[in-house]
Amino acid sequence: MRVYPGADGKFTLYEDEGDEYDGKAVKIQL
């Protein structure tokens, strides 16, 4: 990931197992 200076913004890092559709995931606000 590269972060550049500038306007304020936000990003959500989303990670799951990739083998199910039951909504289990980790979401990290950056």
PDB file as gemmi writes it, atoms N, CA and C in Angstrom:
CRYST1    1.000    1.000    1.000  90.00  90.00  90.00 P 1                      
ATOM      1  N   MET A   1       0.846  -1.156   0.000  1.00  0.00           N  
ATOM      2  CA  MET A   1       0.000   0.000   0.000  1.00  0.00           C  
ATOM      3  C   MET A   1       0.901   1.230   0.000  1.00  0.00           C  
ATOM      4  N   ARG A   2       0.555   2.179  -0.820  1.00  0.00           N  
ATOM      5  CA  ARG A   2       1.253   3.465  -0.846  1.00  0.00           C  
ATOM      6  C   ARG A   2       0.293   4.550  -0.389  1.00  0.00           C  
ATOM      7  N   VAL A   3       0.801   5.436   0.440  1.00  0.00           N  
ATOM      8  CA  VAL A   3      -0.005   6.543   0.942  1.00  0.00           C  
ATOM      9  C   VAL A   3       0.651   7.836   0.487  1.00  0.00           C  
ATOM     10  N   TYR A   4      -0.128   8.693  -0.140  1.00  0.00           N  
ATOM     11  CA  TYR A   4       0.374   9.963  -0.658  1.00  0.00           C  
ATOM     12  C   TYR A   4      -0.245  11.113   0.113  1.00  0.00           C  
ATOM     13  N   PRO A   5       0.487  12.194   0.313  1.00  0.00           N  
ATOM     14  CA  PRO A   5      -0.086  13.353   0.996  1.00  0.00           C  
ATOM     15  C   PRO A   5      -1.146  14.017   0.119  1.00  0.00           C  
ATOM     16  N   GLY A   6      -2.077  14.672   0.763  1.00  0.00           N  
ATOM     17  CA  GLY A   6      -3.111  15.364   0.001  1.00  0.00           C  
ATOM     18  C   GLY A   6      -4.375  15.495   0.820  1.00  0.00           C  
ATOM     19  N   ALA A   7      -5.490  15.490   0.135  1.00  0.00           N  
ATOM     20  CA  ALA A   7      -6.786  15.655   0.789  1.00  0.00           C  
ATOM     21  C   ALA A   7      -7.048  14.504   1.758  1.00  0.00           C  
ATOM     22  N   ASP A   8      -7.828  14.818   2.781  1.00  0.00           N  
ATOM     23  CA  ASP A   8      -8.211  13.780   3.738  1.00  0.00           C  
ATOM     24  C   ASP A   8      -9.018  12.707   3.027  1.00  0.00           C  
ATOM     25  N   GLY A   9      -8.827  11.494   3.442  1.00  0.00           N  
ATOM     26  CA  GLY A   9      -9.568  10.389   2.857  1.00  0.00           C  
ATOM     27  C   GLY A   9      -9.622   9.243   3.846  1.00  0.00           C  
ATOM     28  N   LYS A  10     -10.282   8.175   3.449  1.00  0.00           N  
ATOM     29  CA  LYS A  10     -10.316   7.003   4.305  1.00  0.00           C  
ATOM     30  C   LYS A  10     -10.300   5.757   3.433  1.00  0.00           C  
ATOM     31  N   PHE A  11      -9.928   4.670   4.049  1.00  0.00           N  
ATOM     32  CA  PHE A  11      -9.788   3.415   3.341  1.00  0.00           C  
ATOM     33  C   PHE A  11     -10.178   2.305   4.295  1.00  0.00           C  
ATOM     34  N   THR A  12     -10.913   1.321   3.823  1.00  0.00           N  
ATOM     35  CA  THR A  12     -11.260   0.168   4.639  1.00  0.00           C  
ATOM     36  C   THR A  12     -10.554  -1.057   4.086  1.00  0.00           C  
ATOM     37  N   LEU A  13      -9.691  -1.642   4.918  1.00  0.00           N  
ATOM     38  CA  LEU A  13      -9.009  -2.878   4.559  1.00  0.00           C  
ATOM     39  C   LEU A  13      -9.946  -4.022   4.899  1.00  0.00           C  
ATOM     40  N   TYR A  14     -10.292  -4.836   3.914  1.00  0.00           N  
ATOM     41  CA  TYR A  14     -11.269  -5.913   4.067  1.00  0.00           C  
ATOM     42  C   TYR A  14     -10.557  -7.233   3.861  1.00  0.00           C  
ATOM     43  N   GLU A  15     -10.729  -8.171   4.798  1.00  0.00           N  
ATOM     44  CA  GLU A  15     -10.093  -9.475   4.664  1.00  0.00           C  
ATOM     45  C   GLU A  15     -11.069 -10.558   5.101  1.00  0.00           C  
ATOM     46  N   ASP A  16     -11.179 -11.603   4.286  1.00  0.00           N  
ATOM     47  CA  ASP A  16     -11.980 -12.758   4.656  1.00  0.00           C  
ATOM     48  C   ASP A  16     -11.254 -14.019   4.198  1.00  0.00           C  
ATOM     49  N   GLU A  17     -11.852 -15.175   4.503  1.00  0.00           N  
ATOM     50  CA  GLU A  17     -11.241 -16.452   4.141  1.00  0.00           C  
ATOM     51  C   GLU A  17     -11.303 -16.719   2.643  1.00  0.00           C  
ATOM     52  N   GLY A  18     -12.284 -16.119   1.968  1.00  0.00           N  
ATOM     53  CA  GLY A  18     -12.395 -16.279   0.527  1.00  0.00           C  
ATOM     54  C   GLY A  18     -13.080 -17.550   0.074  1.00  0.00           C  
ATOM     55  N   ASP A  19     -13.644 -18.313   1.024  1.00  0.00           N  
ATOM     56  CA  ASP A  19     -14.281 -19.568   0.631  1.00  0.00           C  
ATOM     57  C   ASP A  19     -15.736 -19.679   1.098  1.00  0.00           C  
ATOM     58  N   GLU A  20     -16.289 -18.615   1.662  1.00  0.00           N  
ATOM     59  CA  GLU A  20     -17.676 -18.627   2.130  1.00  0.00           C  
ATOM     60  C   GLU A  20     -18.348 -17.300   1.800  1.00  0.00           C  
ATOM     61  N   TYR A  21     -19.668 -17.281   1.908  1.00  0.00           N  
ATOM     62  CA  TYR A  21     -20.439 -16.055   1.669  1.00  0.00           C  
ATOM     63  C   TYR A  21     -21.295 -15.718   2.881  1.00  0.00           C  
ATOM     64  N   ASP A  22     -20.835 -16.086   4.086  1.00  0.00           N  
ATOM     65  CA  ASP A  22     -21.654 -15.870   5.278  1.00  0.00           C  
ATOM     66  C   ASP A  22     -21.393 -14.542   5.978  1.00  0.00           C  
ATOM     67  N   GLY A  23     -20.563 -13.684   5.411  1.00  0.00           N  
ATOM     68  CA  GLY A  23     -20.358 -12.347   5.941  1.00  0.00           C  
ATOM     69  C   GLY A  23     -19.283 -12.213   7.000  1.00  0.00           C  
ATOM     70  N   LYS A  24     -18.582 -13.302   7.335  1.00  0.00           N  
ATOM     71  CA  LYS A  24     -17.504 -13.213   8.315  1.00  0.00           C  
ATOM     72  C   LYS A  24     -16.300 -12.544   7.673  1.00  0.00           C  
ATOM     73  N   ALA A  25     -15.895 -11.429   8.229  1.00  0.00           N  
ATOM     74  CA  ALA A  25     -14.759 -10.695   7.664  1.00  0.00           C  
ATOM     75  C   ALA A  25     -14.198  -9.744   8.710  1.00  0.00           C  
ATOM     76  N   VAL A  26     -12.987  -9.305   8.471  1.00  0.00           N  
ATOM     77  CA  VAL A  26     -12.349  -8.291   9.297  1.00  0.00           C  
ATOM     78  C   VAL A  26     -12.283  -7.021   8.468  1.00  0.00           C  
ATOM     79  N   LYS A  27     -12.758  -5.921   9.028  1.00  0.00           N  
ATOM     80  CA  LYS A  27     -12.711  -4.625   8.353  1.00  0.00           C  
ATOM     81  C   LYS A  27     -11.931  -3.662   9.236  1.00  0.00           C  
ATOM     82  N   ILE A  28     -10.868  -3.083   8.687  1.00  0.00           N  
ATOM     83  CA  ILE A  28     -10.010  -2.174   9.435  1.00  0.00           C  
ATOM     84  C   ILE A  28     -10.039  -0.812   8.759  1.00  0.00           C  
ATOM     85  N   GLN A  29     -10.508   0.201   9.492  1.00  0.00           N  
ATOM     86  CA  GLN A  29     -10.540   1.568   8.970  1.00  0.00           C  
ATOM     87  C   GLN A  29      -9.143   2.161   9.056  1.00  0.00           C  
ATOM     88  N   LEU A  30      -8.658   2.690   7.962  1.00  0.00           N  
ATOM     89  CA  LEU A  30      -7.345   3.339   7.941  1.00  0.00           C  
ATOM     90  C   LEU A  30      -7.521   4.803   7.633  1.00  0.00           C  
TER      91      LEU A  30                                                      
END                                                                             
